[in-house]
């Protein structure tokens, strides 16, 4: 009798695990689209509520809110992706040409009278020879070919990406329309206590708000402000550097300075060694712009506009961004830093239950 009881307990559990694996296999090709649609629904929900107050028709309000999100977020990101691809291509070509010319660092100096220029050219030649001996130039050429291949693949995947975005918008529409029913069904299906489920749902709202608005949005604004500065002061590949600045903005205190300080020093050095004081002035201007605007705008946004609802470590956000991007692609940049702290919250509730 005891064996039968154990059998009745184990078999349903095994069937449940197998069903869960089968479900994952079925939705795996669409998991990025599904997670992206959930994110779109969450972001557009506040806009939908405001529109719905003036336009009582639910379907029309949802369509208008998603259209607003499309204009405000998706189209600029599409433009950004195009520019990154284009500048990435030019960057690979420029780097390839520099290697062929023997000016790896781009600080070649033509002035025959300047002792500084002579030393700089010797250092450039010495560095290139040493790097060639270690096989660095060969590895760099391999990196350039891989970069060009990825850029080509990204261009070819544009029609698929457009189809995925359209599908995510359609799913987001149905999520917004039937979110109460969908949430109830998910809660009923999850084999957890009601208290645990409610806590996770509450934490999901708080974490999502904090990560999207108080961290990712602020980092994005800093990246945009930095990109504008790089354009104004003539830094090469401004959008690529702006994207890197946005990522570095997730690092507390000095994150953005990792990019704008070397960029300003590059302009200052270029102007000084080429005796072009206009470029030198641009370098000093970028330094002041970075110090007074790029590095301080996050404090203004956090105090005046954005309020965090949950404490989420910056380290967790950075790990989430990298892990999410590797798992889900571009959408993972936003999904990863939400999913990781949410999983940690679940592990905490699991520990509390069995401790």
C-alpha positions as semicolon CSV with decimal commas, in nm:
position;residue;x (nm);y (nm);z (nm)
1;X;0,000;0,000;0,000
2;X;0,289;0,232;0,086
3;X;0,448;0,156;-0,252
4;X;0,124;0,250;-0,430
5;X;0,109;0,580;-0,240
6;X;0,469;0,663;-0,339
7;X;0,390;0,566;-0,698
8;X;0,085;0,795;-0,700
9;X;0,299;1,085;-0,575
10;X;0,603;1,033;-0,802
11;X;0,427;0,963;-1,134
12;X;0,222;1,288;-1,143
13;X;0,539;1,483;-1,057
14;X;0,734;1,315;-1,341
15;X;0,445;1,383;-1,582
16;X;0,439;1,748;-1,468
17;X;0,815;1,788;-1,530
18;X;0,786;1,624;-1,875
19;X;0,489;1,846;-1,961
20;X;0,689;2,150;-1,850
21;X;0,983;2,049;-2,072
22;X;0,746;1,990;-2,365
23;X;0,588;2,332;-2,309
24;X;0,931;2,494;-2,306
25;X;1,025;2,315;-2,631
26;X;0,704;2,437;-2,796
27;X;0,744;2,802;-2,697
28;X;1,126;2,814;-2,724
29;X;1,131;2,950;-3,083
30;X;0,887;3,221;-2,971
31;X;1,020;3,290;-2,622
32;X;1,195;3,616;-2,722
33;X;0,876;3,741;-2,892
34;X;0,663;3,642;-2,590
35;X;0,894;3,810;-2,339
36;X;0,918;4,115;-2,565
37;X;0,539;4,138;-2,589
38;X;0,505;4,118;-2,208
39;X;0,759;4,401;-2,180
40;X;0,574;4,608;-2,442
41;X;0,244;4,552;-2,261
42;X;0,396;4,661;-1,929
43;X;0,552;4,977;-2,075
44;X;0,240;5,076;-2,270
45;X;-0,005;5,006;-1,983
46;X;0,030;5,352;-1,817
47;X;-0,024;5,518;-2,158
48;X;-0,323;5,292;-2,223
49;X;-0,484;5,394;-1,889
50;X;-0,451;5,764;-1,975
51;X;-0,590;5,721;-2,327
52;X;-0,872;5,499;-2,199
53;X;-0,996;5,780;-1,972
54;X;-1,060;5,996;-2,279
55;X;-1,147;5,717;-2,524
56;X;-1,365;5,460;-2,344
57;X;-1,336;5,204;-2,624
58;X;-1,083;4,953;-2,492
59;X;-0,953;4,811;-2,824
60;X;-0,891;5,155;-2,974
61;X;-0,714;5,273;-2,657
62;X;-0,481;4,971;-2,665
63;X;-0,400;5,021;-3,035
64;X;-0,325;5,390;-2,979
65;X;-0,105;5,319;-2,675
66;X;0,096;5,058;-2,870
67;X;0,125;5,301;-3,160
68;X;0,266;5,564;-2,922
69;X;0,523;5,310;-2,796
70;X;0,607;5,222;-3,156
71;X;0,677;5,589;-3,237
72;X;0,859;5,675;-2,912
73;X;1,065;5,359;-2,858
74;X;1,069;5,110;-3,145
75;X;1,133;5,348;-3,437
76;X;1,427;5,525;-3,264
77;X;1,573;5,184;-3,176
78;X;1,535;5,075;-3,540
79;X;1,722;5,390;-3,648
80;X;1,986;5,322;-3,382
81;X;2,032;4,963;-3,502
82;X;2,074;5,087;-3,860
83;X;2,332;5,349;-3,758
84;X;2,525;5,102;-3,539
85;X;2,540;4,856;-3,829
86;X;2,659;5,128;-4,067
87;X;2,916;5,272;-3,827
88;X;3,028;4,920;-3,732
89;X;3,099;4,852;-4,100
90;X;3,297;5,178;-4,136
91;X;3,482;5,102;-3,811
92;X;3,593;4,759;-3,937
93;X;3,710;4,910;-4,268
94;X;3,894;5,194;-4,090
95;X;4,066;4,952;-3,851
96;X;4,166;4,728;-4,142
97;X;4,315;5,027;-4,331
98;X;4,505;5,143;-4,020
99;X;4,667;4,800;-3,983
100;X;4,774;4,803;-4,348
101;X;4,920;5,156;-4,312
102;X;5,099;5,068;-3,990
103;X;4,911;5,327;-3,785
104;X;4,732;5,103;-3,540
105;X;4,654;5,373;-3,283
106;X;4,585;5,650;-3,534
107;X;4,834;5,898;-3,383
108;X;5,068;5,923;-3,683
109;X;5,241;6,263;-3,692
110;X;5,383;6,436;-4,004
111;X;5,577;6,721;-3,847
112;X;5,949;6,660;-3,910
113;X;6,065;6,934;-3,672
114;X;5,872;6,817;-3,365
115;X;6,065;6,585;-3,132
116;X;5,736;6,477;-2,975
117;X;5,607;6,370;-3,319
118;X;5,927;6,176;-3,385
119;X;5,897;5,992;-3,053
120;X;5,529;5,925;-3,116
121;X;5,594;5,775;-3,461
122;X;5,871;5,557;-3,319
123;X;5,639;5,439;-3,042
124;X;5,370;5,362;-3,303
125;X;5,616;5,163;-3,515
126;X;5,761;4,983;-3,210
127;X;5,413;4,893;-3,080
128;X;5,301;4,763;-3,419
129;X;5,617;4,552;-3,460
130;X;5,577;4,403;-3,112
131;X;5,211;4,330;-3,170
132;X;5,294;4,169;-3,503
133;X;5,553;3,946;-3,336
134;X;5,293;3,825;-3,087
135;X;5,043;3,762;-3,367
136;X;4,807;4,033;-3,244
137;X;4,762;4,180;-3,592
138;X;4,649;3,839;-3,725
139;X;4,399;3,805;-3,440
140;X;4,279;4,157;-3,509
141;X;4,221;4,072;-3,875
142;X;4,023;3,765;-3,767
143;X;3,816;3,987;-3,538
144;X;3,746;4,226;-3,828
145;X;3,629;3,940;-4,051
146;X;3,400;3,809;-3,773
147;X;3,264;4,162;-3,720
148;X;3,191;4,201;-4,091
149;X;3,020;3,861;-4,097
150;X;2,797;3,954;-3,800
151;X;2,708;4,289;-3,959
152;X;2,611;4,110;-4,284
153;X;2,403;3,859;-4,087
154;X;2,229;4,144;-3,901
155;X;2,139;4,314;-4,229
156;X;1,999;3,989;-4,374
157;X;1,790;3,927;-4,060
158;X;1,607;4,265;-4,081
159;X;1,287;4,119;-4,244
160;X;1,266;3,851;-3,970
161;X;1,315;4,115;-3,700
162;X;1,033;4,328;-3,847
163;X;0,803;4,022;-3,847
164;X;0,893;3,950;-3,482
165;X;0,823;4,309;-3,379
166;X;0,483;4,299;-3,551
167;X;0,399;3,967;-3,381
168;X;0,510;4,104;-3,041
169;X;0,278;4,405;-3,090
170;X;-0,015;4,172;-3,172
171;X;0,050;3,956;-2,863
172;X;0,094;4,269;-2,649
173;X;-0,249;4,386;-2,771
174;X;-0,416;4,065;-2,644
175;X;-0,218;4,078;-2,317
176;X;-0,344;4,432;-2,250
177;X;-0,698;4,337;-2,349
178;X;-0,724;4,023;-2,135
179;X;-0,451;4,076;-1,876
180;X;-0,672;4,002;-1,574
181;X;-0,793;3,671;-1,720
182;X;-0,439;3,574;-1,831
183;X;-0,293;3,660;-1,488
184;X;-0,562;3,457;-1,309
185;X;-0,498;3,153;-1,527
186;X;-0,121;3,177;-1,472
187;X;-0,171;3,202;-1,093
188;X;-0,402;2,897;-1,102
189;X;-0,148;2,696;-1,302
190;X;0,160;2,783;-1,092
191;X;0,212;2,516;-0,822
192;X;0,292;2,767;-0,544
193;X;0,121;2,904;-0,239
194;X;-0,098;3,210;-0,298
195;X;0,120;3,415;-0,061
196;X;0,435;3,333;-0,261
197;X;0,266;3,408;-0,595
198;X;0,134;3,744;-0,470
199;X;0,478;3,838;-0,340
200;X;0,644;3,750;-0,672
201;X;0,381;3,949;-0,868
202;X;0,433;4,250;-0,639
203;X;0,812;4,219;-0,668
204;X;0,781;4,186;-1,045
205;X;0,604;4,523;-1,062
206;X;0,853;4,694;-0,831
207;X;1,163;4,540;-0,992
208;X;1,040;4,608;-1,345
209;X;0,969;4,973;-1,260
210;X;1,309;5,020;-1,095
211;X;1,510;4,843;-1,366
212;X;1,333;4,997;-1,667
213;X;1,280;5,352;-1,542
214;X;1,534;5,413;-1,265
215;X;1,827;5,232;-1,427
216;X;1,790;5,141;-1,795
217;X;1,603;5,461;-1,889
218;X;1,857;5,679;-1,707
219;X;2,145;5,488;-1,873
220;X;1,973;5,530;-2,212
221;X;1,936;5,907;-2,160
222;X;2,303;5,935;-2,063
223;X;2,393;5,739;-2,378
224;X;2,183;5,975;-2,595
225;X;2,333;6,285;-2,430
226;X;2,683;6,141;-2,477
227;X;2,610;6,060;-2,844
228;X;2,498;6,421;-2,903
229;X;2,822;6,543;-2,743
230;X;3,034;6,305;-2,953
231;X;2,859;6,435;-3,267
232;X;2,902;6,802;-3,173
233;X;3,271;6,769;-3,085
234;X;3,357;6,544;-3,381
235;X;3,447;6,214;-3,212
236;X;3,470;5,925;-3,462
237;X;3,187;5,664;-3,449
238;X;2,966;5,865;-3,208
239;X;2,670;5,624;-3,201
240;X;2,884;5,318;-3,121
241;X;3,055;5,514;-2,842
242;X;2,713;5,639;-2,725
243;X;2,583;5,281;-2,696
244;X;2,894;5,178;-2,500
245;X;2,847;5,485;-2,277
246;X;2,486;5,382;-2,208
247;X;2,607;5,038;-2,097
248;X;2,889;5,187;-1,885
249;X;2,630;5,419;-1,722
250;X;2,508;5,111;-1,531
251;X;2,839;5,117;-1,342
252;X;2,792;5,342;-1,034
253;X;2,966;5,679;-0,991
254;X;3,220;5,687;-1,274
255;X;3,067;5,461;-1,545
256;X;3,023;5,713;-1,828
257;X;3,366;5,865;-1,763
258;X;3,521;5,538;-1,888
259;X;3,420;5,650;-2,239
260;X;3,405;6,029;-2,250
261;X;3,740;6,087;-2,077
262;X;3,942;5,876;-2,332
263;X;3,734;6,031;-2,617
264;X;3,817;6,385;-2,502
265;X;4,184;6,293;-2,447
266;X;4,193;6,145;-2,799
267;X;4,075;6,480;-2,943
268;X;4,317;6,679;-2,724
269;X;4,610;6,456;-2,826
270;X;4,508;6,465;-3,195
271;X;4,485;6,846;-3,188
272;X;4,812;6,889;-2,999
273;X;5,024;6,659;-3,216
274;X;4,878;6,791;-3,543
275;X;4,897;7,154;-3,422
276;X;4,523;7,187;-3,491
277;X;4,402;7,400;-3,200
278;X;4,040;7,376;-3,317
279;X;4,044;6,998;-3,250
280;X;4,231;7,064;-2,925
281;X;3,952;7,306;-2,822
282;X;3,691;7,043;-2,914
283;X;3,866;6,795;-2,686
284;X;3,858;7,041;-2,395
285;X;3,495;7,121;-2,475
286;X;3,403;6,751;-2,469
287;X;3,581;6,711;-2,135
288;X;3,376;6,997;-1,985
289;X;3,056;6,860;-2,146
290;X;3,121;6,515;-2,000
291;X;3,203;6,649;-1,656
292;X;2,911;6,893;-1,628
293;X;2,635;6,718;-1,830
294;X;2,693;6,348;-1,908
295;X;2,809;6,258;-1,558
296;X;2,548;6,467;-1,372
297;X;2,225;6,420;-1,569
298;X;2,155;6,084;-1,399
299;X;2,130;6,255;-1,058
300;X;1,879;6,509;-1,196
301;X;1,665;6,237;-1,357
302;X;1,663;6,016;-1,047
303;X;1,564;6,303;-0,817
304;X;1,317;6,491;-1,041
305;X;1,157;6,227;-1,264
306;X;1,226;5,867;-1,166
307;X;1,164;5,704;-0,827
308;X;1,289;5,353;-0,756
309;X;1,031;5,116;-0,604
310;X;1,274;4,834;-0,522
311;X;1,641;4,799;-0,436
312;X;1,817;4,628;-0,725
313;X;2,196;4,603;-0,719
314;X;2,379;4,757;-1,014
315;X;2,592;4,441;-1,037
316;X;2,278;4,230;-1,082
317;X;2,156;4,468;-1,353
318;X;2,490;4,449;-1,540
319;X;2,497;4,067;-1,517
320;X;2,131;4,060;-1,625
321;X;2,200;4,282;-1,928
322;X;2,493;4,067;-2,045
323;X;2,321;3,734;-1,970
324;X;1,990;3,849;-2,117
325;X;2,155;3,973;-2,436
326;X;2,340;3,642;-2,482
327;X;2,021;3,440;-2,426
328;X;1,752;3,649;-2,596
329;X;1,941;3,891;-2,820
330;X;1,859;4,263;-2,821
331;X;1,533;4,220;-2,622
332;X;1,735;4,043;-2,352
333;X;1,902;4,374;-2,263
334;X;1,570;4,468;-2,098
335;X;1,447;4,118;-2,000
336;X;1,768;3,991;-1,834
337;X;1,797;4,258;-1,559
338;X;1,428;4,204;-1,471
339;X;1,436;3,825;-1,481
340;X;1,753;3,783;-1,272
341;X;1,639;3,974;-0,959
342;X;1,296;3,810;-0,994
343;X;1,457;3,464;-0,986
344;X;1,662;3,568;-0,682
345;X;1,337;3,677;-0,512
346;X;1,183;3,336;-0,589
347;X;1,487;3,159;-0,439
348;X;1,448;3,372;-0,124
349;X;1,081;3,271;-0,087
350;X;1,178;2,906;-0,150
351;X;1,445;2,926;0,120
352;X;1,204;3,091;0,369
353;X;0,951;2,815;0,314
354;X;1,192;2,529;0,382
355;X;1,421;2,688;0,639
